[in-house]
Amino acid sequence: MALRVRPAGREIRKATAGTGLPVRWLLAAGCWLLDEWSADQDEPVQFWLSNLPETTSLPVLVRTAKLRWRIENDYREMKQTLGMAHFEGRTWPGWHHHVTLVSVAHAFCTLQRLSRFGVDTHKDIHAAAVITTLGAVLDCRSFPATADGYRQLVDWARFFGAMRRAGVECTGSYGAALARHLRAEGIDVTEVNQPDKAARRRHGKTDVIDAEAAARAVLSGRATAAAKTSDGPVEMLRLFKLAKGSAIKSRTQAINQLKSVLVSADTALRESMAGLSNPHLFKRCAELDAQRTSGPAGAARHTLRRLAGRIRHLTEEIDDLNKRIAEAVELSAPGLLEVRGVGPDSAAALLISVGNNPERLASEASFVALCGTSPVEASSGKTQRRRLNRGGDRQANAALYRIVLSRLRWDDRSQDYLRRRLAQGKTRREIIRCLKRYVAREVYRLIVPAPAPAGQTAPTPVAV
């Protein structure tokens, strides 16, 4: 609790600036009264008076009041961990040199450790942990998965210092909103995978342990991948693809049900629709009149008409989503749809795999590994070989596979390459892997913009 109060007639000494002479003055403008009152206490347990300005926010007041504990914690670390109390010399220069080195080491550790904390995300709560550079846990707490909870988490983490990096689990689902909030606060978010199963068997499984593991993954460098952002055209693509996938699944189910009903329908109805293509079949079923007959025959006509109407509605929905996906792809990566064999669905899968921040991919090789098309070493002893990469984003890998199949059918260069490599003794599977690698290289140059050369600036327009 924080209140603005005015001391009752108390005079406070203050040194006059520049003269060092004490003068007496009355704090008529008032000051802050800050108290710490726990929910399980009948009355406040600690009080602070502060002459900070009236515009000072509550988080700044609390952080300043708790600064004493920060100082004591830093002194304890300098004394015990960094060895400030281990000086055994007798000279003043030696002591000064020793304390200087300890201070520099503490400053370095502060800059390194205070930028790392880990978060284990869940639907309702997020567990967070802050650790030092040496791996010591400073604190662990849980926060609600709400906007206020995100602000509380950041304020709590910054109590230990300036935070610059955070390891967050599930940044694409439960941790998506938290990742957006952290980026808005200027904190780099690193995607952390689940802990190693062997370590989990040894140490057990709790939210606090997972949060500590996320922080240690960032500290050790095991987790280095920047989290994908979800605030751009690629996020639009993901949502459109999600809706389209469910619509296609529902339409396929409706088509199968319609044909199943038609198989068991009466002979006259079944023979009247024999030999029709799917569009004509759906149109004829939508025009059926269920009032002409009753019983099972009327129920079959009514069911066929309903299923045909559902198929038509889902087809319109899928066509609308296809249009929106093509527009979002053109907005995100202009020119990608002009590449031979690349359609809206394949382009969307590749862009979703990269995310809205393609600059997080350090090189072409990282994009190839992300798509699962990089060869993996499988050598042992005298055997030197490579195998197919079965990791990476399988949706992006399937998109590259579809592009390659399209090129093998319609592109003359790909067909010539296939014949040449077959003559060299390569299998079709190995050739497709090589072609996927070449396609990934071509697509990467369109998805990830090339950085401008150092020192090169944009040309100045000249009026003519």
Secondary structure by P-SEA (a helix, b strand, c coil): cbbbbbccbbbbbbccccccbbbbbbcccbbbbbbbbccccccccbbbbbcccccccaaaaaaaaaaaaaaaaaaaaacccccccccccccaaaaaaaaaaaaaaaaaaaaccccbbbbbccccbbbbbbbcccccccccccccccaaaaaaaaaaaaccccccbbbbccccccaaaaaaaaaaacbbbbbbccccaaaaaaccccaaaaaaaaaaaaaaccccccccccccaaaaaaaaaaaaaaaaaaaaaaaaaaaaaaaaccaaaaaaaccccaaaaaaaaaaccccccccaaaaaaaaaaaaaaaaaaaaaaaaaaaaaaaaaaaaacccccccccccaaaaaaaaaaacccccccccaaaaaaaaccbbbbbcccccccccccccccaaaaaaaaaaaaaaacccaaaaaaaaaaaaacccaaaaaaaaaaaaaaaaaaaacccccccccccbbbbcc
